[in-house]
């Protein structure tokens, strides 16, 4: 899976951007992450984890946790 990071201006409409990107061929999902509000990112991560556990998608869950751990360690 590949990811695309888009930085927007403060007055940009993230929902409109999300809807436009979802219309593109090959795009499976779009997540809006607010760097100014890490709590919202944490809530999304917990919701995603809950869904992964319900579906039995343990491999993706472990990979996501590993990515979070290695990402946080690379910032130090």
Buried (B, 14 or more C-beta within 10 A) or exposed (E): EEEEEEEEEEEEEEEEBBEEEEEEEEEEEBEEEEEEEEEEBEEBBEEBBEEBEEEEBEEEBEEBEEEEEEEEEEEE
